[in-house]
Amino acid sequence: MNPAPFRERLAAWFDANARDLPWRRTRDPYAILVSEMMLQQTQVATVIDYYLRWMERFPTAAALANADVSEVLHAWQGLGYYSRARNLHAAAKLGLAGNAEALERLPGVGSYTAAAVATFAFDESAPVLDANIIRVLARLFDYSAPVDTAAGRAFLRARALELLPAKNAGRHNAALMELGALVCVPRKPRCALCPVRPFCAAREPGKLPLKKPRRAILRVEQNCVYARRGDEILLEQQTGRRWRGLWCLPALPNPAGAPLAELKYPITHHIVTLRVHRRAAPAEIQPGQLWVPKSRAGEFPMPSPHRKALARLLELTDS
């Protein structure tokens, strides 16, 4: 493929069709890092409001670095994968350097995120391989092996480098992303609308990219306590890796009887059944537990499943 005419067509299409996303209006590396961390595992439509609220609350890296971790987790509440918020908080304290290699040394910043910040903030000619670009490249070059292997990533990185311009690399990478988001979509690609269709080698684009077989979904149970003391609710601060610093309904090691409420939620190859059992208020609470007025429960950062369960329980018991 001749990269120059490909880039020209792609750039012209992008200029006419790019969505007005708030993180595209800035070259601030901190703001771009915030958007990239939020966009991991989360759809653009969901991220926009969270991003705008976050930037209003923590407009600079210094503002985030000086915030309490509980405030940071509360602002992230609802996005899930809370390690992203903790890593962003830690990265803000360390400062954001101006190249992908240095950025990759920050907590929670892998090769993709480092390249994205470097190219969008500093216009570094770094190949960016997000899900959209991976799909576009796999189809452009009719790559019929799994893309989520070392060989697959190496192949796509090499093709991305071939297409990458020496200047305006950020615009080029954003255009590839937008093509994947709006035209070269996962199940039914809109090939008739594709501005670079003459360059595409895919014979059956809807079947690409290929991936390794999925891991089996594991089903697990989580049992918790709903204890009341008047208008106060017992909560427990988490110390584990996934929800460290968040507040949940206390764990119940030996459940018995029917639960008062039950809901299911997914977490990375798992389907969790959360069952909440009503129990009398304990005479003494354990370290890490706290009686919280129900009117103030919303001030405590909670993972979405426990927040939803608590809202349902309050509706059941206060109606």
N, C-alpha and C positions, 0 to 999 in steps of 0.2 A: 504494500500500500504506500502511496505517496502521501506523506503526512501533511504537506502544505495545503493542498486543496481540501483535504478532510477538515483541517482546523478552520479554514476560511468558512466553509459551509456551516460547521457546527457553531462558530462564533456568531455568524449572522443570524442563525436561528435563535440562539440564546438571547441576543440583544432584543429580539422581537417578542420572545415568549417567556422570559425568566419571571418567576414569581417574586413579588416584593416581600422578601423575608427579612425580619429585623436585623439579623446578624450579618446580612449582606450589605448593610448600610454603614459598616464600620470596618476599620483596619486595626482596632484595638485588640492585641493578642489575648488579653484577659477575657473580653466579651466573646471572642471567637472560641476560646477554650470552654467557657461556660456553655455555649451552644453545642459544641461537639460532645461534651460530657453528657448533656441532657439528651442528645439525639441518639446516644447508644441505647439500644433496646426500646426506643420510644418513637412514636410517629411524630412527624412534623406538626400536624394539626394540634396534637396534645402539647407539644413543647412550647409553642408560640406564647401562650398566656403565662406559662411558668417562667419562661425566659424574661418576659417583660417585667413581671413582678420581681423576679430575682435581681435584675439590673437596677430596678428602682430602689430595692432594699440594700443591695451591695453593689454600688455603681463602679467601684474600683477594686483592684486586687487588695489594696490596703484595707479597704472597708471590710472585705470578707475575712482577711487575715486577723483583724481585730475583733471579729464577732465570736461569741461563745458558740461552741459546737452544738449545743442544744438549739440555739436560734437557727443555725445552719440547717440542722436536720428538720426543724419545723418548716422552714421555707421550702425544703425539698419534698415534704410530705405529699404523697400521692403519686410521685414519679417512680417509686420503688428502686430497687438496687441501690441501697443507701450508701454502699461503699463509694459510689461515685461522688456523693456529697462530701464524705470525709476526705477523699483524695483531693477533691477540688479545694477544700479548705486548707489542706496541707500544702498543696502546690502554690496557693496564693501567698503563703508565708515564705516560700523559697524564691519567688520571683520567676518571671518568664523570659527566658533568653530568646535570641532571634534566629535560631536555626533548629532543624528537626532533630539533630543529634543531641543537642543540649536539652531540648524539650522532652525527649524520650526518657530522660533520667528523672523526671518528676513523678511523684506517686500516682499510680493509676493511669499514666499516659503511655500508651503503647505506640507502636510504629505508625498505625493509621492516624491516631489523634495528633501525634507530633507532626506528621507530614501535613495534615489539614491546617493546623495552626500556622505552621511555617509558610505554607503556600498562600493562605488567605490573608494573613496579617503582614507577612514580610515578602510576599511574591517570590518565595524560593521555588526553584524548579524541582519540586519533589513530587513523585508519583503518589497519588492518593487512591487507595483501594477500599472504598466502602462498598456496601451491597449493591448499590445502583451501578457504580462503575465496573465492578466485577461482572455483573450481568451484561452490560454493554460490551465490554471487551471480549467476554466468552462468545458472544454472538457475532461480533465483528469478525473474529478470527476463527469462528466455528470450532471452538475448543471443546472436544467431546470427552474429556477426562474430568474427574472430580476437581473442582476449584478449591476445595477446602483441604488440600494436601500441600506438603512442601513443594512438590513439583508443580502443582497447579498455581500456587501463589508466585513461584519464581517465573513461570511462563507469563502470567498476566502482568507482573511487575515489569518484565522486559518489554512487553508490548506497550504498556503505559509510558515507559521511558522513550520508546520510539516515537510516540505521538506527541510528547510533551514539548512545548515551545520553550526557547531560552528566556523569553520575556512574556509577561502577562500569563504566567503559569496558573495563577489563582483563578483568573477568568476561565481559562481552558478547563481546569478541574471542576469548577462550578458548573460549566456547561455540560460536561460529561455526566455529572450527578443529575442535573436537571433533565437531560435526555432520558436517563434511566427512570426518573420519577414520573415523567409525564408521557413519554412515548414508548420507550423500550421497557415496558412494565412486565411484571413477572409472568402472568398466565396467558394473557392475550395481547402480545405486543402489537402496537399500532403502526405496523410497518408502512402502510400507505401514507402516513404522515411524517415518516422519518426523514429528516433533512440529509442524512448521510447514508441512505439506503444503497446508493450505487457502490459504496465501499464495503458493504456487509457481505460476508462469505457464508452466513448461516443458511443451511438448507432447511432446517426445522427449528426456527428461533424459539418457538414456544416450549421446546423441550430442553433448552439451555438456560442457565448453566446446570451442570450435573454436580451432585454432592455425594459424599459418602453416606451409607445407610444411617438413618437416625438411630440414636440410642433409645432403648426401651424406656417408656414412661413408668416411673415408680410411684406407687400410691402409699402415702404415709398418713398417720393420724396425729393430731395435736389436740391435747385436752387441756382446758384452762378453767379457772375459777372465776365466777362472778359473785363477789362478796360485797355486801352493802353495810354501811353503818350510818343510818339515817340518810342524808343526802350525799354521803361520801362513798366513793368507789375505790376499791383496792387495786392499785396498779403496781407493776414490777418493772424496774429498769433492766434492760437486756445487756449482757456482757459478751454474748457470742459474736462471731465474726460478721454474720449477715445483718443483724439488727442492733449492733452495739450502740448504746446510748439512747435507743428508742424505748418507749414505754408500752407495755402490753398487759393484758389480763394475766394474772399469775399462772404459772404452770401447775397442772394437777397430775402428780405422778401415778396415782391409783384411782382412776375414775370408776364410779359405780352408779348405776341408775341411768335413766334417760336424760339426755342433755336438754337444757333450756333453749339453746339455739345451736344451729349447725350451718356451716357454709363451706364451700370448696373454693380453692384458689390454686393457680399454677405457680411454681417456682422452678425454673431451670431443670427440665427433665423430671419434675415431680408434680403430682397432683396431691395437694394437702387437704385433708378434711379436718376442719377446725370445729371441735365440739366444746361448748361452754356449759359448765354445770354450776348450778346455784349452790352455794355453801354459806353456812353461818359466818358472821364476822369472827375472825380469830381473836383470842384474848391478847396475843402478842403477834406482831408482824415480823417477818424475816428481814435481814439486811438487804437493802436494795428495793424494798417495798415501801409504798407510800399511800396514805389515805388522801384522796383528791376529791374536792367538792365537784359534783357533777357539772356545775355551771362553769368550772374551769378546766374540765377535761380536754377541751379543744385547744388549750394552750400548750399541752404536752405533745411532743412529736410521737406519733404512733404509726406503725405500718398499716396500710390500707385494710387488710383483712380484720385486724383487731379494732380499727376505728369503725368499720362497718358493723362488726359483731356488737360492739358496745352501743352503737346507735339503735340497733334492733332490740337489744336487751332493755335499754331505757324506755323504748316505746312499749315493750311488752309489760314491764313492771311498773311503769308510771301511768299507764292508761287506765 
